Amino acid sequence: MNRRNFLKTGVLFGAGSFVFRSNYTGKIFITDDYEIKKCRKKLSSLDLNLKDKNIDYIIPEIGKSFIGTEYVAGTLDVNTKKEELVIKITGLDCVTFVENTLVMSRLIQKNDTSFEAYKNELTLIRYRKGIIDGYTSRLHYFTDWIYDNQQKGIVKDVTEEIGGIPYDKTINFMSTHKKSYKQLLENSDYVDDIKETESEITKRNKFYIPKNKVDKYYDYLKTGDIIATTTEIDGLDVTHTGFIYKENEETYFMHASIVKKEVTISNVQLKEYLLSNKKQSGIIVSRPQNI
């Protein structure tokens, strides 16, 4: 999954905002003073009494604290000249909601909610091998995000083990839609790198649960599981992300909704939510791991 919002295709994803540059410990990140202030305040409000709880207990608590936060797309692609860590918590898209919730939950388990720890953890999760090395080091496709973060021990793809079926698909959306990515138009080397990444993603064994059968797997899904919606769109792996949220033995979807324009919990169960979108074909499930 890549992080842009394509109105022409109706694809749901993206990250970004207006921001400016600053320095920290020799590295570059972009944000503004307001976002820094809000982020520090959010971090200081995290409940460290939860540090001994399992990650699947902490995630819904952090996720619910973002409910009502505005949906804002495109925040990671404001500066197309240089790849830098973007910090924005007052406006989230589906991926940045997942990232921020996961990061803050992990910081609680680490018993370190400092701003420095937050930046380091966000970099670790957002970039390949946790290293910022240009535009293509960002994990644009969400199945690649899952794969890389599984290698780091942060999440585990459990789709196959709970009964998922093969998800065989050629991934090439970014390289075949260069006009939608200014960075790719301006740097041909990026296109070659993206093609290489797409080839690797295509070769990997991927699994999914078809949306019309999702309810048969409710018992295997846990609150806090990260789900990504697979798609019928050519060349693309997934279109949307969020968390499983269970209440009264029913299974809902906690996510940053482009329809609701805010972070929310679906008012219908997961299967009904998926069936309402023709482009969504099913789900991939990854389970955050305890520190």
Order of alpha helices (4+ residues) and beta strands (2+ residues): beta-beta-alpha-alpha-beta-beta-beta-alpha-alpha-alpha-beta-beta-alpha-alpha-alpha-beta-beta-beta-beta-beta-alpha-beta
